[in-house]
């Protein structure tokens, strides 16, 4: 039987996480596994705000991972990308969480608070614009 432990958010790219719409945010997680080959575990990561009782997800991504058959505890490092969309408002101190799900036993969680800033997208402005053409 497979067992998982020591799940954590290992690092993020970029760091510091100052992002804007259209950017990709890489979340790299670390976990340990012992047991049989396992192909249905999933990592779910989300950007949002962490409250006292729950995490309010604004942007999220989920990826299926596979682990080898390991007779002893083995460390895996894996990650995923979250696309920054206009669903998230510009602001500071957004939080990140990741969880390892679809595994034997309880889901495993990791949090990083106040690590993400979303910058406003600058609107293009034009002034003194003129167009000229000539007939050919």
TORGUVEX-481162 format. One record per residue (C-alpha): residue in one letter; x, y, z. Coordinates in steps of 0.02 Angstrom, whole numbers, padded with zeros to 5 digits, always signed. Layout:
<atoms>
AXYZ;...
</atoms>
This chain:
<atoms>
X+00000+00000+00000;X+00060+00175-00040;X+00094+00303+00096;X+00128+00489+00076;X+00200+00614+00201;X+00294+00779+00220;X+00201+00870+00083;X+00251+01053+00066;X+00261+01200-00053;X+00447+01190-00090;X+00468+01351-00189;X+00380+01468-00311;X+00434+01555-00472;X+00445+01702-00483;X+00503+01740-00307;X+00455+01870-00253;X+00288+01834-00334;X+00243+01997-00420;X+00126+01950-00561;X+00006+02023-00689;X-00130+01953-00802;X-00052+01835-00931;X+00092+01779-00819;X+00117+01599-00764;X+00153+01564-00581;X+00251+01404-00547;X+00214+01311-00386;X+00341+01175-00344;X+00295+01047-00211;X+00395+00918-00117;X+00327+00755-00048;X+00384+00586+00014;X+00314+00418-00041;X+00338+00238+00011;X+00247+00089-00061;X+00172+00033-00225;X+00172+00120-00393;X+00034+00251-00383;X-00039+00346-00532;X-00191+00439-00470;X-00125+00563-00341;X-00161+00745-00380;X-00084+00909-00330;X-00208+01052-00318;X-00138+01228-00295;X-00233+01391-00276;X-00205+01577-00257;X-00329+01669-00148;X-00356+01724+00030;X-00342+01618+00184;X-00474+01648+00315;X-00494+01579+00490;X-00602+01434+00432;X-00570+01412+00247;X-00468+01461+00095;X-00557+01568-00035;X-00487+01507-00202;X-00480+01635-00343;X-00363+01547-00466;X-00323+01362-00459;X-00243+01220-00555;X-00237+01033-00529;X-00116+00903-00600;X-00110+00714-00585;X+00057+00642-00531;X+00130+00468-00531;X+00256+00395-00409;X+00364+00241-00428;X+00363+00086-00320;X+00475+00134-00173;X+00531+00009-00041;X+00591+00153+00071;X+00536+00334+00089;X+00580+00427-00071;X+00572+00614-00102;X+00482+00684-00255;X+00485+00863-00317;X+00349+00911-00440;X+00251+01064-00487;X+00121+01149-00591;X+00085+01318-00670;X-00061+01433-00627;X-00109+01556-00764;X-00145+01729-00695;X-00310+01789-00768;X-00422+01939-00744;X-00523+01836-00620;X-00403+01900-00486;X-00403+02085-00440;X-00242+02185-00423;X-00184+02184-00243;X-00055+02128-00118;X-00040+01991+00011;X-00129+01853-00082;X-00102+01680-00009;X-00056+01513-00087;X-00105+01339-00039;X-00073+01169-00110;X-00144+01001-00066;X-00103+00821-00111;X-00267+00732-00143;X-00333+00566-00207;X-00210+00472-00098;X-00233+00336+00034;X-00275+00420+00199;X-00307+00603+00230;X-00265+00741+00107;X-00102+00834+00144;X-00096+01026+00144;X+00033+01165+00137;X+00008+01354+00146;X+00111+01511+00112;X+00028+01670+00170;X+00048+01847+00101;X+00172+01802-00036;X+00085+01857-00197;X+00058+02029-00272;X-00050+02054-00426;X-00008+02213-00520;X-00135+02312-00620;X-00120+02299-00808;X-00077+02468-00882;X-00203+02522-01012;X-00127+02579-01176;X-00152+02764-01204;X-00130+02863-01362;X-00109+03050-01377;X-00073+03161-01524;X-00109+03016-01640;X-00123+03053-01823;X-00145+02943-01974;X-00089+02986-02148;X-00104+02890-02309;X-00075+02912-02492;X-00173+02839-02634;X-00072+02725-02746;
</atoms>
